[in-house]
Each structure stands twice: as structure tokens, then as C-alpha cells.
Amino acid sequence: MKNIFFSVLLMATATLTTNAQDIALIADPHVMAPELVITRGGQAYNADIANNRKLLEQSAEIFTAIVDSLLAEQPALVLIPGDLTKDGEMVSHQLVANQLARLTQQGIRVLVVPGNHDVDSHAAYQYNGDSRTAVAACSAQEFATLYNDYGYGEALQRDPSSLSYVAEPIQGLRVLALDTRTGELPDASLQWALKQADLAHKEGKRTIAMMHHQLLHHFDGQETVMASSLVQNDEAIRDSLIAHQVGIVMTGHFHFNDISTYVAANGLDSITEISTGSSITYPCSFRWMTLEEQSLTIATRYVNRIGTVDDLLSYSRTWMATHVPVVVESLIGSIWDKAETMLLEKAGSIQGLDEALIRHFLDSVPATTEGKVALFNEYLGEDLTKVVLIHSEGNENENENNTDQLQQDLQDDFSNIIAAITNDGFDGVWKDLFFYKITERQALSLAAPVIWQKIQPIVQSILGDISYMRTADEGGDPIANPQARVTNDLFVGLLFPEVPKDKTTDLDATSKPVSNGVAYDILGRPVSATTEHGVYIQDGKVSVTLPCRHP
């Protein structure tokens, strides 16, 4: 593969060369300026801030703490792929820019790109008790001006139709900063980006992309249950970037640490997405990366404490656990219509489940979103909380709280929801529908497996940390072993696609790579994958695969 993926924590003593460069990546800091909250309390305040999975009131303090740590460690570059502010408030953007100025004043380069919360927002407010007042929001032009020193002023080229740009913050490394704040990357912007990638490749430069929305599927069914997390037309963009030698992309938006690799149909070309969790959502993480002549190593770090919170890990975990209903509401809002359509499409395919019967069932579900959320939280809340926390931590398959019993409990939860709807909403209905010659118990036994059949692959993919890849139906090779799709979400090493042989970059100056791309174990035997714990040698570098350590 031109971008070989291997789940390892590279040993610094074995891999660092004199030209290695450190890069920090902070995703979705969602900074809210403290002056936006005058007093606490009230419905508007609770709805926007207190009833939110994000630690908005601690956001400025967390961001400042990360900047402090970066000043101490002096990376060469800092990347922020969007959602710099709560909701695009100009005062919050100014706070972020002032903090970033502390980095650039110490010679640390910074590149930012907007997210869906940053520009032309209609939710920019100041809160005073139970009231809220609209405040100035940042426009696209103001964003580029405000962040002139953090990408836009040093861009080699800017896309004339968006806030996308390309820069070379480290000699030999090009960064494609792609503007997906609207949830899409227009074709004109994509074509502009591909031309920049071609130029970089021709000049022998390494190229990575940075965008807010996710590009790859990180679990089966993501396009159904979390479609808004993906950039529109994701598959076409993905294939285009692969074809133009862009094999690594950095994203945020989803607030979960997850790494996914997509392998093209030819089995050679691939692209890996480093999706990074929000610094203000459990477990309050950011990435620390090491760039070398042929590779990029990604590790995960956490903000452990701030001035007002001694144990931020425990605090953020408790906050997330108590705000799972917010996650449930988001899920219901995105998938309920699709779920109804799926059930109606099943009409007639299973004996006794025709359209009229299913419509009776659906009509018995609470009509309001609030009613649906209450129903799902009553029967699913405890187990769904476990899933959200496990998914937030990454490397779900190695999490000690992830058991086969949890999946069984989830299946039972869905059956109990159906039973509750049946018992509460079908008094007399099933008897009236004697024409179908079906009892309540029979209807339940038929409906529950149909629903779970659709949900189970999603649950298995999330809890098994099994990333989406091509299947036989999509023209790829069938994956007989699901473990072949498991990635390490917290520690990983990536190799860049090869650059033209007649070109050398500044990153190549001191390198003497082995170019066969084969990994060998400590006895010198070639191995097909470095997934087992142990020591390996690949392309002249020593690597070690270690068990995951959750925060």
C-alpha cells in the first residue's frame, strides 16, 4: 500500500532522527468566552450550556491549559480542524486568537480551519440568568482576517470559493486545510485541492489534509445513525484524495477518538483518517504526533487537571454519563424517520407483519421527540451510557467494561421497549386485528428480531472497534476475519505515500530508508500484520505494539 497502516507505538529512542518534528492536534475546543455568562440559571441557560455534553464553562480554561503545555514542549506545528468556538461568537474567537498568539510568539506555527460552529452562526448568545441576548458572530471574511497569522496569511494558495487553503508550515510538508463547515466540500473546492495535491507531489512534498467533518466511515451504519458526522459526497472525495496521493487526513467534529483506514479496490492505495475527540468532551484529549522523513506517528494525550477541576478525567466522565439523554435525542432526531421507513419496507417479508400492523405499532410510539427520548432512556439509558463512554475512550475492543453481556443487554433493552409500546399502546388493538390471526406475544417475537437485525451490526462494529472497509458487494475483497478491520485509535504509525524518486524533500535529507515496506519480527521473519504485541522492524525502523492503556 502507498499508505501502510500499522497499529504501533513507535519507540522514540529507535525512531527519532535529527530532523523529526512534533505536531500537536487540538480538535473541537469549542471555546466560550467567560464573559458570555453573566449569571447562571434559567431555561435558556440550561438548554444551551448546562444541558450539553460539552464542558462549555470550562472550555476557555481547558484550552489555555493545552496552550500552556504546548509552550512547555515546543512542537513545531499545531493543527486545529474546526469548531474553535462554542457558536462563532466574535468575543470567543478573539480569545482563541489571543491564546494562539502566545504560541506563534514562541515560534510555534499554527494552522486552523473552520467548523460548523465557527462562521455565520445564529446561536451566538450571551447568557444572563434565564435570558439570552444575541451577540456579534464571526463572518467568513472576519474568520480569515482574525486567523491571518494561523494559516490564512501564510497560505501558498487560497481557494477562491471557500476558506480552504494550502500551506507548508514545515519544510517538505504540505497541509491541505479544507473548509467543510457547511457539511460539504463543493466540487470546485475539491478540484482546487486536488491540483494543490498534484503540485505538492510533483515537487516531492509530503501532503496531509485537515478538515472538520469525517471523511471515512468509522463503524458500520454510520451513514444511517450519524450521517451528519460525515462530509457529503464522502466516497467521491475519499477516492479523489487517494488518487492524488493524499493518504492521511485529520478530522474532528464527532468528538470521539477513532482511527480508520480505507483500502482501495486495487488493494494498494489507501487513506487513513485520524479523527480526534473534543478537548472539552470526555476524556478531554488531544493528539501528539511526530513527523519523520517517511512516517507520521500519532499518540493521544489528555488534559488531566485545570485550576478549577483537580481530576478532569473523572469530572468529564461523570458529566458525559449524565448527559447521554442529549446523545439519545440527537440519535432519535437523525434516525427515527429512517427506522420507520425500514420497518415499513419489511412489511410482507415476515409472516404477520404487514403494513397496517406496523403502522399501528408506530402510531403507538410517543409522538414527540421528548416522549421518544424518555422511552429510550428508560429502557436503554444505562446500557447506552456504557456504550457512549466506551466509544469515547477508543480501542473499544480492549476496554474491560466491554463484554458480550453488554450486547445481550442491549438486545434485551430493545425487546423491552417494543414490549412496553405493545402493552401501553395496543390495548384492544391486537384483538381488533383478529384478521391477521396474530397475538401480542407473536407480534412482539416477530418485530423484535427484525429491529435488532438492523441494529446489531452497528453495535458490534462500535464495540468491536471494527472500522468500515470495502465488502464484496462494493467490488472489494470480502473480509472473512472482522479483526482485520480493527484499528488502534490511540497510538498509530503511518507511512506516507512514496514521492517521485527524482525528488527529495527537506524531510528526506538525513534518511536512509529500507523501501520494501515489509514488516519483520525480531527473528527476521516477514509478517503480514503487526497486530500482535511484540517488536517489529519495518522500513528500517523499530516499532513495538503495546496493549492499550485507557485513560
C-alpha positions as CSV (number, residue, x, y, z in Angstrom):
1,M,0.0,0.0,0.0
2,K,1.2,3.5,-0.6
3,N,-0.1,4.4,2.9
4,I,0.7,1.5,5.1
5,F,-1.2,1.3,8.4
6,F,0.3,-0.4,11.4
7,S,-1.0,-0.1,14.9
8,V,2.1,0.6,17.0
9,L,3.5,2.9,19.5
10,L,6.9,3.7,17.9
11,M,9.8,3.8,20.4
12,A,11.2,7.3,20.4
13,T,14.8,6.1,21.1
14,A,14.7,3.9,18.0
15,T,12.8,6.1,15.5
16,L,13.7,9.7,16.1
17,T,16.1,11.3,13.7
18,T,17.7,14.7,13.8
19,N,15.0,16.1,11.6
20,A,12.0,14.7,13.5
21,Q,9.3,17.4,14.1
22,D,6.5,17.3,16.7
23,I,3.0,18.3,15.8
24,A,0.0,18.8,18.2
25,L,-3.6,18.5,17.0
26,I,-6.5,20.0,19.1
27,A,-10.0,19.2,17.9
28,D,-13.2,21.0,18.7
29,P,-12.1,23.1,21.6
30,H,-15.4,25.0,21.5
31,V,-14.1,27.9,23.5
32,M,-16.8,30.0,25.1
33,A,-15.5,33.3,26.4
34,P,-16.3,33.6,30.2
35,E,-18.0,37.0,29.8
36,L,-20.7,35.3,27.8
37,V,-22.2,34.0,31.1
38,I,-23.2,36.9,33.4
39,T,-25.3,34.9,35.9
40,R,-26.4,31.3,36.0
41,G,-29.8,29.7,36.0
42,G,-32.9,29.7,33.8
43,Q,-34.3,27.7,30.9
44,A,-32.2,29.2,28.1
45,Y,-29.0,28.8,30.0
46,N,-29.8,25.2,31.0
47,A,-30.8,24.3,27.4
48,D,-27.7,25.7,25.8
49,I,-24.9,25.1,28.3
50,A,-25.9,23.1,31.4
51,N,-27.8,20.5,29.3
52,N,-24.9,19.9,26.9
53,R,-22.4,17.0,26.7
54,K,-19.6,19.6,26.3
55,L,-17.8,21.2,29.2
56,L,-18.5,24.7,27.9
57,E,-18.0,26.6,31.1
58,Q,-14.5,25.0,31.4
59,S,-13.7,25.4,27.7
60,A,-11.6,28.5,27.9
61,E,-9.6,27.1,30.9
62,I,-9.0,23.8,29.2
63,F,-7.8,25.5,26.0
64,T,-5.5,27.7,28.0
65,A,-4.1,24.6,29.8
66,I,-3.3,22.9,26.5
67,V,-1.6,26.1,25.2
68,D,0.5,26.2,28.4
69,S,1.5,22.6,27.9
70,L,2.4,23.2,24.2
71,L,4.6,26.2,25.2
72,A,6.5,23.9,27.6
73,E,7.1,21.2,25.0
74,Q,7.5,23.4,21.9
75,P,6.0,21.4,19.0
76,A,6.9,22.7,15.5
77,L,3.2,22.9,14.5
78,V,-0.3,23.0,15.9
79,L,-3.4,21.9,13.9
80,I,-7.0,22.8,14.8
81,P,-9.6,21.2,12.4
82,G,-12.6,23.4,13.3
83,D,-15.1,24.3,16.0
84,L,-12.7,26.7,17.7
85,T,-15.7,28.3,19.5
86,K,-19.0,27.5,21.1
87,D,-21.1,29.1,18.4
88,G,-19.0,31.5,16.5
89,E,-19.1,34.4,19.0
90,M,-16.6,37.1,18.0
91,V,-15.5,37.5,21.6
92,S,-14.8,33.8,21.8
93,H,-12.8,33.8,18.5
94,Q,-10.8,36.7,19.9
95,L,-10.0,34.8,23.0
96,V,-8.8,31.8,20.9
97,A,-6.7,34.1,18.6
98,N,-5.1,35.7,21.7
99,Q,-4.1,32.3,23.0
100,L,-2.7,31.2,19.7
101,A,-0.6,34.3,19.6
102,R,1.2,33.0,22.6
103,L,2.3,30.0,20.5
104,T,3.4,31.9,17.4
105,Q,5.3,34.4,19.5
106,Q,7.4,31.4,20.6
107,G,8.0,30.3,17.0
108,I,5.3,27.5,17.0
109,R,3.3,27.5,13.7
110,V,-0.5,27.2,13.9
111,L,-3.0,26.3,11.2
112,V,-6.7,26.4,11.7
113,V,-9.8,25.7,9.5
114,P,-13.4,26.5,10.5
115,G,-16.0,24.0,11.7
116,N,-19.8,24.2,11.6
117,H,-19.9,26.2,14.9
118,D,-17.5,28.9,13.8
119,V,-18.9,31.1,11.0
120,D,-22.2,32.9,10.4
121,S,-23.7,31.3,13.5
122,H,-27.3,32.0,14.5
123,A,-26.7,30.7,18.0
124,A,-24.1,33.3,19.3
125,Y,-25.5,34.4,22.7
126,Q,-24.7,36.0,26.0
127,Y,-26.5,34.5,29.0
128,N,-27.9,36.4,31.9
129,G,-30.0,34.2,34.3
130,D,-33.0,32.9,32.4
131,S,-32.5,35.2,29.4
132,R,-30.1,35.3,26.5
133,T,-29.1,38.0,24.1
134,A,-27.6,37.7,20.6
135,V,-24.0,38.8,20.3
136,A,-21.8,39.5,17.3
137,A,-20.9,36.4,15.3
138,C,-17.9,35.9,13.1
139,S,-18.3,36.1,9.3
140,A,-16.2,34.1,6.8
141,Q,-14.2,37.2,5.9
142,E,-13.7,38.1,9.6
143,F,-12.6,34.5,10.3
144,A,-9.8,34.7,7.6
145,T,-8.7,38.1,8.9
146,L,-8.7,37.1,12.6
147,Y,-6.7,33.9,11.8
148,N,-4.4,35.6,9.4
149,D,-1.4,34.5,11.4
150,Y,-2.8,31.0,11.8
151,G,-2.9,29.8,8.2
152,Y,-4.6,32.3,6.0
153,G,-1.8,34.9,5.9
154,E,0.9,32.3,5.1
155,A,-1.1,30.2,2.7
156,L,0.7,29.2,-0.5
157,Q,-2.6,29.3,-2.2
158,R,-6.2,30.0,-1.1
159,D,-9.3,28.5,-2.7
160,P,-11.2,31.4,-4.2
161,S,-14.6,29.8,-3.4
162,S,-14.2,28.8,0.3
163,L,-12.0,29.1,3.3
164,S,-9.8,26.3,2.1
165,Y,-6.1,26.9,1.7
166,V,-2.7,25.1,1.4
167,A,0.3,25.9,3.4
168,E,3.8,24.5,4.1
169,P,4.3,25.1,7.8
170,I,7.2,22.6,8.0
171,Q,9.6,22.4,5.1
172,G,8.7,19.4,3.0
173,L,5.2,19.0,4.5
174,R,2.1,20.5,2.7
175,V,-1.1,20.8,4.7
176,L,-4.4,20.9,2.7
177,A,-6.8,22.8,5.1
178,L,-10.2,22.0,3.6
179,D,-13.3,24.1,4.5
180,T,-16.2,21.7,5.3
181,R,-18.0,24.0,7.7
182,T,-21.3,23.6,5.8
183,G,-21.0,19.8,5.8
184,E,-19.8,19.6,2.3
185,L,-16.8,20.2,0.1
186,P,-18.1,21.8,-3.1
187,D,-16.7,20.3,-6.3
188,A,-14.9,23.5,-7.2
189,S,-13.1,23.4,-3.9
190,L,-12.3,19.7,-4.3
191,Q,-10.8,20.3,-7.7
192,W,-8.8,23.1,-6.4
193,A,-7.5,20.9,-3.6
194,L,-6.6,18.1,-6.0
195,K,-4.5,20.5,-8.1
196,Q,-2.6,21.5,-5.0
197,A,-2.0,17.9,-4.0
198,D,-0.7,17.2,-7.5
199,L,1.7,20.2,-7.3
200,A,2.9,19.1,-3.9
201,H,3.5,15.5,-5.2
202,K,5.3,16.8,-8.2
203,E,7.6,18.9,-6.0
204,G,8.3,15.9,-3.8
205,K,6.4,17.2,-0.8
206,R,4.6,15.1,1.8
207,T,0.9,16.0,2.0
208,I,-1.7,15.7,4.7
209,A,-5.3,17.0,4.7
210,M,-7.2,18.6,7.5
211,M,-11.0,19.1,7.6
212,H,-13.7,19.4,10.1
213,H,-16.2,16.6,9.1
214,Q,-15.3,13.0,8.9
215,L,-14.3,11.5,5.6
216,L,-14.2,7.8,6.3
217,H,-16.8,5.5,8.0
218,H,-15.6,4.6,11.4
219,F,-18.2,2.0,12.1
220,D,-20.8,0.1,10.0
221,G,-24.1,2.0,9.7
222,Q,-22.5,5.4,10.4
223,E,-24.2,6.8,7.3
224,T,-27.5,5.9,8.9
225,V,-27.2,6.7,12.6
226,M,-24.7,9.6,12.3
227,A,-25.0,10.9,8.8
228,S,-24.2,14.4,9.9
229,S,-20.8,13.4,11.1
230,L,-19.7,12.7,7.5
231,V,-18.9,15.2,4.8
232,Q,-21.4,15.0,2.0
233,N,-20.2,13.0,-1.0
234,D,-17.6,11.4,1.2
235,E,-16.9,8.4,-1.0
236,A,-16.1,10.5,-4.1
237,I,-13.9,12.9,-2.0
238,R,-12.1,9.9,-0.5
239,D,-11.4,8.2,-3.8
240,S,-10.2,11.5,-5.3
241,L,-7.8,12.2,-2.5
242,I,-6.4,8.7,-2.7
243,A,-5.9,9.0,-6.5
244,H,-4.0,12.3,-5.9
245,Q,-1.6,10.8,-3.3
246,V,-3.2,12.2,-0.2
247,G,-3.1,9.3,2.2
248,I,-3.6,11.0,5.6
249,V,-6.5,13.2,6.8
250,M,-7.1,14.8,10.2
251,T,-10.7,15.5,11.3
252,G,-12.8,16.3,14.4
253,H,-16.5,17.1,14.7
254,F,-17.6,13.7,16.0
255,H,-16.0,14.1,19.5
256,F,-14.6,10.6,19.6
257,N,-11.0,9.3,19.1
258,D,-11.1,6.9,16.3
259,I,-8.7,5.9,13.5
260,S,-9.9,4.3,10.3
261,T,-8.1,3.2,7.2
262,Y,-9.8,2.6,3.8
263,V,-8.1,0.4,1.3
264,A,-9.0,1.0,-2.4
265,A,-10.2,-1.8,-4.6
266,N,-6.8,-2.3,-6.1
267,G,-5.5,-3.4,-2.6
268,L,-2.6,-1.0,-2.9
269,D,-3.8,2.6,-2.4
270,S,-5.3,3.7,0.9
271,I,-6.2,6.6,3.1
272,T,-6.2,6.8,6.9
273,E,-8.3,9.3,8.9
274,I,-7.2,10.4,12.3
275,S,-10.5,11.5,14.0
276,T,-9.7,13.3,17.3
277,G,-12.1,13.8,20.2
278,S,-13.0,17.2,21.5
279,S,-10.8,18.6,24.2
280,I,-13.9,19.5,26.2
281,T,-15.7,16.2,25.9
282,Y,-14.7,13.1,27.9
283,P,-11.9,12.1,28.1
284,C,-10.6,15.6,27.1
285,S,-8.0,14.5,24.7
286,F,-5.7,15.9,22.0
287,R,-3.1,14.3,19.7
288,W,0.6,14.4,19.8
289,M,2.3,13.5,16.5
290,T,5.9,13.0,15.4
291,L,6.8,13.7,11.8
292,E,9.8,12.0,10.2
293,E,11.0,11.6,6.6
294,Q,8.7,8.7,5.8
295,S,6.3,8.4,8.7
296,L,3.9,10.1,11.0
297,T,3.4,8.7,14.5
298,I,0.2,9.6,16.4
299,A,-0.2,9.3,20.1
300,T,-3.1,10.5,22.4
301,R,-2.8,12.8,25.4
302,Y,-5.3,14.0,27.9
303,V,-5.9,17.2,30.0
304,N,-5.8,15.7,33.5
305,R,-6.5,18.8,35.5
306,I,-7.2,22.5,35.3
307,G,-7.3,25.2,38.0
308,T,-11.0,24.7,38.9
309,V,-11.1,20.9,38.5
310,D,-8.4,18.7,40.1
311,D,-9.5,15.4,38.4
312,L,-10.8,16.5,34.9
313,L,-10.9,12.9,33.7
314,S,-13.4,11.8,36.4
315,Y,-15.3,15.1,36.2
316,S,-15.7,14.9,32.4
317,R,-16.7,11.2,32.6
318,T,-19.5,11.9,35.1
319,W,-20.6,14.9,33.1
320,M,-20.8,12.7,29.9
321,A,-22.6,9.9,31.7
322,T,-25.3,12.3,33.0
323,H,-25.8,13.8,29.5
324,V,-26.3,10.7,27.5
325,P,-30.0,11.8,27.1
326,V,-28.7,14.6,24.9
327,V,-26.9,12.0,22.7
328,V,-30.1,9.9,22.6
329,E,-32.1,13.0,21.4
330,S,-29.5,13.6,18.7
331,L,-29.8,9.9,17.6
332,I,-33.6,9.9,17.5
333,G,-33.6,13.1,15.5
334,S,-31.3,11.7,12.9
335,I,-32.6,8.1,12.6
336,W,-36.3,7.9,13.5
337,D,-37.7,8.6,10.1
338,K,-35.2,6.1,8.6
339,A,-36.2,3.5,11.2
340,E,-39.9,3.9,10.3
341,T,-39.1,3.5,6.6
342,M,-37.1,0.4,7.4
343,L,-39.9,-1.2,9.3
344,L,-42.5,-0.4,6.6
345,E,-40.2,-1.8,4.0
346,K,-40.2,-5.1,5.9
347,A,-43.9,-5.3,5.6
348,G,-44.9,-8.5,3.9
349,S,-41.4,-10.0,4.2
350,I,-42.2,-11.7,7.5
351,Q,-45.4,-13.5,8.0
352,G,-47.9,-11.5,10.1
353,L,-46.1,-8.2,9.7
354,D,-47.9,-6.3,7.0
355,E,-48.0,-2.5,6.6
356,A,-51.2,-1.9,8.6
357,L,-50.0,-3.8,11.6
358,I,-46.6,-2.0,11.5
359,R,-48.4,1.4,11.2
360,H,-50.5,0.5,14.3
361,F,-47.2,-0.2,16.1
362,L,-45.5,3.0,15.0
363,D,-48.6,5.1,15.9
364,S,-48.3,3.8,19.5
365,V,-44.8,5.2,19.8
366,P,-44.8,8.6,21.6
367,A,-45.4,11.3,19.0
368,T,-43.0,13.9,20.4
369,T,-39.2,13.8,20.5
370,E,-39.3,14.3,24.2
371,G,-41.6,11.3,24.6
372,K,-39.3,9.1,22.5
373,V,-36.2,10.3,24.4
374,A,-37.9,9.4,27.7
375,L,-38.9,6.0,26.4
376,F,-35.5,5.2,25.1
377,N,-33.7,6.5,28.2
378,E,-36.0,4.5,30.5
379,Y,-35.1,1.2,28.8
380,L,-31.8,1.9,27.1
381,G,-30.2,4.6,29.2
382,E,-27.9,2.6,31.5
383,D,-26.5,0.4,28.7
384,L,-26.3,3.2,26.1
385,T,-24.3,5.2,28.6
386,K,-21.8,2.4,28.8
387,V,-21.5,2.3,25.0
388,V,-21.0,6.0,24.8
389,L,-18.3,6.0,27.4
390,I,-16.5,3.0,25.9
391,H,-16.7,4.6,22.4
392,S,-15.4,7.9,23.8
393,E,-12.3,6.2,25.2
394,G,-11.4,4.5,21.9
395,N,-10.0,1.0,21.4
396,E,-13.4,-0.3,22.4
397,N,-12.5,-4.0,21.8
398,E,-9.8,-3.8,24.6
399,N,-12.0,-2.0,27.1
400,E,-12.5,-4.0,30.3
401,N,-16.1,-2.7,30.5
402,N,-16.9,-4.1,27.1
403,T,-18.4,-7.6,27.4
404,D,-20.6,-10.0,25.5
405,Q,-23.2,-9.4,28.2
406,L,-23.4,-5.7,27.2
407,Q,-24.5,-6.6,23.7
408,Q,-27.0,-9.1,25.1
409,D,-28.3,-6.5,27.5
410,L,-28.8,-4.0,24.6
411,Q,-30.8,-6.6,22.6
412,D,-33.0,-7.2,25.7
413,D,-33.4,-3.5,26.1
414,F,-34.8,-3.2,22.5
415,S,-37.1,-6.1,23.1
416,N,-38.4,-4.4,26.3
417,I,-39.0,-1.2,24.5
418,I,-41.1,-3.0,22.0
419,A,-42.9,-4.8,24.7
420,A,-43.7,-1.5,26.5
421,I,-45.0,0.1,23.3
422,T,-47.1,-3.0,22.7
423,N,-48.6,-3.2,26.2
424,D,-49.2,0.6,26.6
425,G,-50.5,1.4,23.1
426,F,-52.2,-1.8,22.0
427,D,-55.0,-2.3,24.4
428,G,-57.6,-3.9,22.3
429,V,-55.8,-3.2,19.0
430,W,-54.3,-6.6,18.7
431,K,-57.7,-8.2,19.5
432,D,-59.4,-5.9,16.9
433,L,-56.9,-7.0,14.3
434,F,-58.1,-10.6,14.5
435,F,-57.9,-10.7,10.7
436,Y,-54.1,-11.0,11.0
437,K,-54.5,-14.1,13.3
438,I,-51.7,-12.8,15.4
439,T,-51.4,-12.3,19.2
440,E,-49.4,-9.6,21.0
441,R,-46.8,-12.1,22.0
442,Q,-46.4,-13.4,18.4
443,A,-46.2,-9.8,17.1
444,L,-43.5,-9.0,19.6
445,S,-41.5,-12.1,18.8
446,L,-41.6,-11.1,15.1
447,A,-40.9,-7.4,15.4
448,A,-38.0,-7.5,17.9
449,P,-35.7,-9.7,15.8
450,V,-36.4,-7.6,12.7
451,I,-35.3,-4.4,14.5
452,W,-32.3,-6.0,16.2
453,Q,-31.2,-7.5,13.0
454,K,-30.6,-3.9,11.7
455,I,-29.1,-2.6,14.9
456,Q,-26.8,-5.5,15.9
457,P,-24.1,-4.9,13.1
458,I,-23.8,-1.3,14.3
459,V,-23.4,-2.3,17.9
460,Q,-20.9,-5.0,17.0
461,S,-18.9,-2.6,14.9
462,I,-18.7,0.1,17.6
463,L,-18.0,-2.2,20.5
464,G,-15.6,-4.3,18.4
465,D,-13.8,-1.2,17.1
466,I,-14.3,-2.7,13.6
467,S,-13.9,0.1,11.0
468,Y,-15.8,0.2,7.7
469,M,-14.0,-1.2,4.7
470,R,-14.9,-2.4,1.3
471,T,-17.1,-5.5,1.0
472,A,-17.5,-8.0,-1.8
473,D,-20.7,-6.1,-2.8
474,E,-18.7,-2.9,-3.3
475,G,-16.1,-4.5,-5.5
476,G,-13.5,-5.3,-2.9
477,D,-12.4,-8.5,-1.3
478,P,-14.7,-9.9,1.3
479,I,-13.3,-9.6,4.9
480,A,-13.5,-13.1,6.4
481,N,-12.0,-12.0,9.7
482,P,-13.5,-8.9,11.3
483,Q,-10.4,-8.4,13.4
484,A,-8.6,-7.5,10.1
485,R,-10.6,-4.2,10.3
486,V,-9.7,-3.4,13.9
487,T,-7.5,-0.3,14.4
488,N,-5.6,1.2,17.3
489,D,-7.4,4.5,18.0
490,L,-4.9,5.9,20.4
491,F,-1.4,5.0,19.1
492,V,-0.5,4.5,15.5
493,G,2.3,4.9,13.0
494,L,1.6,5.8,9.3
495,L,3.9,5.7,6.3
496,F,3.5,8.5,3.6
497,P,2.8,7.6,0.0
498,E,6.0,7.5,-2.0
499,V,7.1,10.7,-3.6
500,P,8.7,10.8,-7.0
501,K,12.1,9.1,-7.0
502,D,13.8,12.1,-8.6
503,K,12.6,14.5,-5.9
504,T,13.9,14.9,-2.3
505,T,12.3,16.9,0.4
506,D,13.8,18.6,3.4
507,L,12.4,15.8,5.5
508,D,14.4,13.3,3.4
509,A,17.8,14.9,3.9
510,T,19.1,12.5,6.5
511,S,17.1,9.4,5.8
512,K,18.3,6.0,4.6
513,P,15.1,4.1,4.4
514,V,14.5,0.5,3.6
515,S,12.0,0.6,0.8
516,N,10.4,-2.8,0.6
517,G,7.6,-1.9,3.1
518,V,7.6,-5.4,4.6
519,A,7.5,-5.8,8.4
520,Y,9.7,-8.4,10.1
521,D,9.5,-9.8,13.6
522,I,12.5,-9.9,16.0
523,L,13.7,-13.2,14.4
524,G,13.8,-11.6,11.0
525,R,10.7,-13.4,9.7
526,P,8.3,-11.4,7.5
527,V,4.9,-10.9,9.0
528,S,1.6,-9.9,7.3
529,A,0.4,-7.6,10.1
530,T,1.9,-6.1,13.3
531,T,-1.3,-6.5,15.3
532,E,0.1,-8.9,18.0
533,H,2.1,-7.5,20.9
534,G,5.8,-7.6,20.1
535,V,8.7,-5.9,18.4
536,Y,8.9,-5.4,14.7
537,I,11.1,-3.8,12.1
538,Q,9.6,-2.1,9.1
539,D,11.3,0.2,6.6
540,G,14.4,0.4,8.7
541,K,12.5,1.4,11.9
542,V,11.9,-0.5,15.1
543,S,8.4,-0.5,16.4
544,V,6.6,-2.1,19.3
545,T,3.0,-3.0,19.6
546,L,1.8,-2.5,23.2
547,P,-1.5,-3.2,24.9
548,C,-3.8,-0.1,25.0
549,R,-3.9,1.9,28.2
550,H,-7.2,3.6,28.7
551,P,-7.2,7.0,30.4
